[in-house]
Amino acid sequence: MKRSIIISILTFLAIVPNAIAGDDNKVNQEWQQCILAAVDAFPHNGGYYTGARPNDTFKKTAWKGLHQAYKMTLADPRPEIDLQLAQPSFCSSATYCAMVKALLLWDKDHKISREAWLDMKPFVGIVDNMNPKGFFQSDGQGFWGRMNGNGPAIAVLVHELKAGFSLHAFRGAKTAECKETPDERYLSDDEWRAHPIWQQAKPGDFMKIFWNRSDDSGAIIGDNGVKGDLQEHGHSVIFMGIDDEGYVTYWSSNGPGENPAEMGYSMGRCDKTRIQRVVFTRILNPERFDNVKKMAPNNVNKYIYDLNGKKHSTTRELKKHTGIK
């Protein structure tokens, strides 16, 4: 991440009003600055890898990197997050680490309890004194399992915690079999590029991209586990703005690409037409992450849990579970 880009975004945030009229325009500038500062603290690249086992290219997995990076014992009041250890990575591990880092930067007054920090730890199947049975959190289980889920997972988490709000836009399905209603229309390139959601989003918002693909899978929310069915193709990122060419810019762990060892933490950009569905999530009340203390590691959000190999979601269900009107 180029520091000059972050500084210019932070300067912009510092001069906009703290809360613009209308719920969809409210901004907690202090939080937005913390999430952007968290992004700026990451190493560059470090490798992109989603595999469950080390190989010749990656001597450790992203799961082990997460475990090593979240440094906390039962005696500690709060963790440290060592971003150098959180390598290699994948998109949702990047947004998870950015969330934790931003919360640590924001929580100067220790409004987030030790119990909440304990439950934010990722349980990835590695035995330690906090996870003596080596529990592995599936999508939708506990804090990490929600951050790592398919569909609008972060939006669901933030809605559960009452910590912010989300915005959603959908270009429409291309094919009749993927349309949710007979009159669903696929927006033209010009209509989609002019959609108001691109102006409503703010740098530092969490963003779930559903890629626009020729097989119409950008219309799909979740994975139903049925071989041969279209499944979700998405990306968990942090929105960084719209550039001078009208492209969406974002930060995440980007990959895999032809050389995944040279990918990972980085800026990305794309034409809006590459995106078929998008969910932006903005945090307004980071102090409510203290409610994670009520979200035990095995606590399940069934909506997110089921999107990992059990069912697809409708747009109506997405809105219901994220609190979007």
C-alpha positions in Angstrom: 0.0 0.0 0.0 1.5 3.4 -1.0 1.6 5.6 2.1 0.9 8.7 0.0 -2.5 7.3 -1.0 -3.4 6.5 2.6 -2.4 10.0 3.7 -4.5 11.7 1.0 -7.5 9.5 2.0 -7.0 10.3 5.7 -6.8 14.0 4.9 -10.1 13.8 3.0 -11.7 12.1 5.9 -10.5 14.7 8.3 -12.3 17.5 6.5 -15.7 15.8 5.8 -18.4 16.3 8.4 -18.6 13.6 11.1 -22.2 12.7 10.3 -23.9 13.7 7.0 -27.7 13.8 7.0 -29.2 10.5 6.2 -28.4 7.1 7.8 -26.6 5.9 4.6 -24.1 8.8 4.8 -23.1 8.6 8.5 -19.4 8.3 9.0 -17.3 7.7 12.2 -14.2 9.5 11.0 -12.0 8.2 13.9 -12.9 4.6 13.0 -12.4 5.2 9.2 -8.9 6.6 9.9 -8.1 3.6 12.1 -9.0 1.1 9.4 -7.0 3.0 6.8 -4.0 3.2 9.2 -4.4 -0.5 9.8 -4.1 -1.2 6.1 -1.0 1.0 5.9 0.6 -1.1 8.6 0.6 -4.3 6.5 3.6 -5.7 4.7 3.4 -5.8 0.9 2.4 -9.0 -0.8 3.8 -12.0 1.2 2.0 -14.6 -0.9 -1.5 -15.7 -1.5 -2.5 -19.2 -0.5 -5.7 -20.9 0.6 -4.4 -24.4 0.9 -4.7 -26.5 4.1 -1.1 -27.9 3.9 2.4 -26.5 3.3 3.9 -27.1 -0.1 7.1 -26.4 -2.0 6.0 -22.8 -2.5 4.6 -22.0 0.9 6.3 -23.5 3.9 3.4 -22.6 6.1 -0.3 -22.0 5.5 -2.3 -18.8 5.9 -4.2 -20.6 8.7 -1.0 -21.1 10.7 0.0 -17.5 10.0 -3.3 -16.3 11.5 -2.7 -18.4 14.6 0.9 -17.1 15.0 -0.1 -13.4 14.3 -2.9 -13.2 17.0 -0.7 -13.1 20.1 -2.7 -13.5 23.3 -2.7 -15.7 26.3 -5.3 -16.3 28.9 -3.6 -13.9 31.1 -3.4 -11.0 28.6 -5.9 -8.1 28.7 -5.8 -7.8 24.9 -3.8 -9.2 22.0 -1.1 -8.0 19.8 -1.5 -8.6 16.1 1.9 -9.3 14.3 1.1 -8.6 10.6 4.5 -9.9 9.6 3.5 -13.3 10.7 0.2 -13.3 9.0 1.8 -14.5 5.7 0.8 -16.0 3.3 -2.8 -14.8 3.3 -6.1 -14.8 1.4 -8.8 -12.2 1.1 -10.8 -12.9 4.2 -7.8 -13.4 6.4 -6.6 -10.0 5.2 -9.8 -8.2 6.1 -10.0 -10.1 9.4 -6.5 -9.0 10.4 -7.2 -5.4 9.3 -10.4 -5.4 11.5 -8.4 -6.6 14.5 -5.6 -4.1 13.9 -8.0 -1.3 13.5 -9.9 -2.2 16.7 -6.5 -2.2 18.6 -5.7 1.2 17.2 -9.1 2.6 18.0 -9.5 1.1 21.5 -7.2 3.5 23.4 -9.7 3.5 26.4 -10.0 -0.3 26.6 -13.7 -0.3 25.9 -13.4 -3.8 24.4 -13.1 -6.4 27.2 -10.6 -9.1 27.6 -13.4 -11.6 27.1 -14.3 -10.1 23.7 -10.6 -10.2 22.6 -10.4 -13.8 23.6 -13.4 -14.7 21.4 -12.0 -12.7 18.5 -9.0 -15.2 18.3 -9.1 -17.4 15.1 -9.6 -21.0 16.0 -7.9 -22.8 13.1 -7.4 -26.4 14.3 -4.1 -25.7 16.2 -3.9 -26.8 19.8 -2.8 -24.2 22.4 -3.9 -23.2 25.9 -6.8 -21.2 24.5 -7.9 -24.0 22.1 -6.9 -27.3 23.9 -9.0 -29.5 21.6 -7.7 -27.9 18.4 -11.2 -26.7 17.4 -11.5 -25.5 13.8 -14.1 -22.8 13.2 -16.2 -23.4 10.1 -17.8 -20.5 8.2 -20.3 -18.8 10.5 -18.8 -20.2 13.7 -17.6 -17.6 16.2 -16.0 -14.3 15.2 -13.4 -15.6 12.8 -15.9 -18.0 11.2 -18.2 -15.1 10.5 -15.4 -12.9 9.0 -14.4 -15.8 6.8 -17.8 -16.8 5.5 -19.4 -16.7 2.1 -22.0 -14.2 1.1 -22.3 -10.9 3.0 -20.5 -12.4 6.1 -18.9 -9.2 7.5 -22.2 -7.3 6.9 -24.0 -10.0 8.9 -21.5 -9.8 11.7 -21.7 -6.0 12.0 -25.5 -6.2 12.0 -25.4 -8.8 14.8 -23.2 -6.6 16.9 -25.2 -3.5 16.0 -21.9 -1.8 15.2 -22.8 -0.2 11.9 -24.8 -0.6 8.7 -24.5 -2.0 5.2 -25.4 -1.0 1.6 -26.2 -3.4 -1.2 -26.5 -3.1 -5.0 -27.1 -5.7 -7.6 -26.8 -5.3 -11.4 -29.2 -8.2 -12.0 -28.8 -11.7 -13.4 -28.0 -12.2 -17.0 -29.7 -15.5 -17.5 -33.4 -16.5 -16.9 -32.4 -19.4 -14.7 -30.5 -17.1 -12.3 -33.2 -14.4 -12.1 -35.0 -14.2 -8.8 -38.1 -12.6 -10.4 -39.3 -12.8 -14.1 -39.0 -9.0 -14.4 -35.5 -8.7 -13.0 -33.4 -6.6 -15.4 -29.7 -6.7 -16.1 -28.5 -3.1 -15.9 -26.5 -1.7 -18.9 -22.8 -0.7 -18.4 -23.8 2.9 -18.2 -26.6 2.3 -15.7 -24.4 0.2 -13.4 -21.5 2.7 -13.5 -23.9 5.5 -12.6 -25.5 3.6 -9.7 -25.6 5.8 -6.6 -24.0 3.2 -4.4 -20.5 4.1 -5.8 -20.9 7.6 -4.4 -22.3 6.5 -1.1 -19.3 4.2 -0.3 -16.5 5.8 1.7 -12.8 4.8 1.9 -12.3 2.3 4.7 -15.7 0.6 4.2 -15.6 -3.2 4.1 -16.7 -4.4 0.7 -17.8 -7.8 -0.5 -17.5 -8.1 -4.3 -19.5 -10.6 -6.2 -17.6 -10.8 -9.5 -19.4 -10.4 -12.8 -18.7 -13.5 -14.8 -19.8 -14.9 -18.1 -21.4 -18.0 -16.3 -23.6 -15.7 -14.3 -22.1 -16.8 -11.0 -21.9 -13.2 -9.8 -25.6 -13.4 -9.3 -25.2 -16.3 -6.8 -24.9 -15.8 -3.0 -23.2 -18.7 -1.3 -22.4 -22.3 -2.2 -25.0 -25.0 -2.1 -22.6 -27.9 -2.3 -24.2 -29.4 -5.4 -21.6 -30.4 -8.1 -22.3 -28.7 -11.4 -24.4 -25.9 -10.0 -23.2 -22.3 -10.3 -21.6 -21.1 -7.1 -20.6 -17.7 -5.6 -17.4 -16.1 -6.9 -16.5 -13.3 -4.5 -13.7 -11.2 -2.9 -13.5 -9.7 0.6 -11.8 -6.3 0.5 -11.6 -2.8 2.0 -12.9 -0.1 -0.3 -10.3 2.7 -1.0 -12.3 4.9 -3.4 -13.0 5.5 -7.1 -10.0 6.7 -9.1 -9.7 9.3 -11.8 -10.6 6.8 -14.5 -13.8 5.8 -12.6 -12.3 2.4 -11.5 -13.0 0.9 -8.1 -9.9 0.7 -5.9 -9.6 -1.7 -3.0 -7.1 -3.3 -0.7 -7.0 -7.0 0.3 -4.9 -10.1 -0.2 -5.2 -10.4 -3.9 -4.5 -13.6 -5.9 -3.9 -16.3 -6.8 -2.6 -15.3 -10.3 0.2 -16.9 -12.2 2.7 -16.4 -9.4 0.9 -16.5 -6.0 4.1 -16.3 -4.1 4.5 -12.7 -5.3 0.9 -11.8 -4.6 -1.0 -11.2 -1.4 -1.5 -7.9 0.5 -1.9 -5.2 -2.2 -4.1 -2.6 -3.9 -6.4 -3.8 -6.6 -8.6 -1.9 -9.1 -11.3 -2.9 -11.5 -14.0 -1.4 -13.7 -17.4 -1.3 -12.0 -18.7 -3.6 -14.7 -16.5 -6.4 -13.4 -18.7 -6.4 -10.3 -22.3 -7.9 -10.5 -23.3 -7.5 -6.8 -21.7 -5.5 -4.0 -22.2 -5.1 -0.3 -20.5 -2.2 1.6 -20.3 -2.3 5.4 -19.5 0.7 7.5 -18.7 0.6 11.2 -20.1 3.4 13.3 -19.9 2.0 16.8 -16.6 0.0 17.2 -17.2 -0.1 21.0 -20.0 -2.6 20.3 -17.3 -5.2 19.3 -17.2 -5.8 23.0 -20.4 -7.8 22.3 -18.2 -10.5 20.8 -17.8 -11.7 24.4 -21.3 -13.2 23.8 -20.1 -14.9 20.6 -18.4 -18.0 21.8 -16.0 -19.8 19.4 -18.6 -22.5 18.7 -21.6 -20.0 18.4 -23.2 -20.4 15.0 -24.8 -17.9 12.7 -26.8 -20.4 10.7 -27.3 -18.1 7.7 -23.6 -17.8 7.1 -22.9 -21.4 8.2 -25.4 -22.7 5.5 -23.8 -20.7 2.7 -20.7 -22.9 3.0 -21.9 -26.0 1.1 -25.5 -26.2 2.1 -27.6 -23.6 0.3 -27.7 -20.4 -1.8 -29.3 -17.2 -0.5 -31.8 -14.9 -2.1 -31.3 -11.2 -2.2 -34.3 -10.8 0.2 -32.5 -13.1 2.7 -29.3 -11.2 2.3 -31.0 -7.9 3.1 -32.9 -9.5 6.1 -29.7 -10.8 7.7 -27.7 -7.6 7.1 -30.4 -5.2 8.2 -30.5 -3.5 4.8 -33.9 -1.9 4.1 
